[in-house]
Amino acid sequence: MVAYALAGTMDIDLTVDSLGEGSDGQPVFLRDIWPSNEEVAATVRAPPSTAACFEHEYAHVFDGGPELAESVVPEGGIYQWDDASTYIKKPPYFDNMADPDAPIADFHQMRVLALLGDSVTTDHISPAGSIPKDSPAGKY
C-alpha cells in the first residue's frame, strides 16, 4: 500500500521524487512500481481474454451498488436543483428563463459562436467537490 502525495500538485519530478511512503514507511518511487519491459512483453504475449471472461465481469455492470438502488430519481423532464449540493448549483441565469414548454422562435441575424463535437465537455474545469470560501475561486 502506497500513500500517494501527488494529488493537487504538478511540482514533482517523477524521475527523482517519491510517490509517497509504502506500508513499511520507506519512500516508493515510480521506478519501483513500473513494470519491466519483460513484464509488458509477457502481458502482450498472453492469450487474449475469452468472451466468458467479459460476460462474467460485465454481467451486472449496470446494476449499480446499494447507493444507486437507494437513490431517489425525480420525475419530469426538468432538473430538480438541490440547494444543499456542493457539487452543482443552479446558475442565476436560470432564474428568469423563459418557459421551457413555450415554442421556440426563429433566430434571425445570429452567428455561431462555437460549433463543438460530442466529445467536447467541461469536465476539465468542473470542480469535483466544494470550493472553500477562502480559496481564490471562492473569493471570486
Secondary structure, DSSP 4 states (H G I P E B T S, - for coil): -EEE--TT-----TTTS--EEETTS-EE-HHHHSPPHHHHHHHHHSPPPPHHHHHHHHTTTTT--HHHHH-----SSS----TT-SS----GGGTTPPPTTSPPPPP-S---S----TT--STTTS-SS---TTSHHHH-
